[in-house]
Amino acid sequence: METAMNLSEAQQITLEKLMALIGHEQVAIIMAQGPDALLARLEAFLNF
């Protein structure tokens, strides 16, 4: 899945792990909510 945002290396790795955990379809739903929503969830997942 390609994003139009510039993600840091840590965020890109986190996105890949999140996709593996919850699936591409669920990540697409999060991405549809906008870049702020995606970044907030990535940061939360990084801190988990």
C-alpha positions as CSV (number, residue, x, y, z in Angstrom):
1,M,0.0,0.0,0.0
2,E,1.4,3.3,-1.1
3,T,0.7,6.5,0.9
4,A,0.9,10.0,-0.5
5,M,2.4,11.2,2.8
6,N,6.0,11.4,3.7
7,L,6.5,9.0,6.5
8,S,9.7,8.5,8.6
9,E,11.4,5.2,8.4
10,A,9.9,4.3,11.9
11,Q,6.4,5.3,10.7
12,Q,6.8,3.2,7.5
13,I,7.8,0.2,9.5
14,T,5.0,0.7,11.9
15,L,2.5,1.0,9.1
16,E,3.7,-2.3,7.6
17,K,3.4,-4.0,11.0
18,L,-0.1,-2.4,11.5
19,M,-1.2,-3.7,8.1
20,A,0.1,-7.2,9.0
21,L,-1.8,-7.1,12.3
22,I,-5.2,-5.6,11.3
23,G,-5.1,-6.0,7.5
24,H,-4.9,-3.8,4.5
25,E,-8.6,-3.1,4.4
26,Q,-8.7,-1.8,7.9
27,V,-5.6,0.4,7.3
28,A,-7.4,1.8,4.2
29,I,-10.3,2.7,6.3
30,I,-8.0,4.6,8.7
31,M,-6.3,6.3,5.8
32,A,-9.6,7.4,4.4
33,Q,-10.1,9.4,7.6
34,G,-7.1,11.6,6.5
35,P,-3.4,11.9,7.2
36,D,-3.9,13.3,10.8
37,A,-5.9,10.2,11.7
38,L,-3.3,7.8,10.2
39,L,-0.4,9.6,11.9
40,A,-2.2,9.6,15.3
41,R,-2.8,5.9,15.0
42,L,0.8,5.2,13.9
43,E,2.2,7.2,16.9
44,A,-0.1,5.4,19.3
45,F,0.9,2.0,17.8
46,L,4.6,3.0,18.1
47,N,4.1,3.9,21.8
48,F,2.2,0.7,22.5
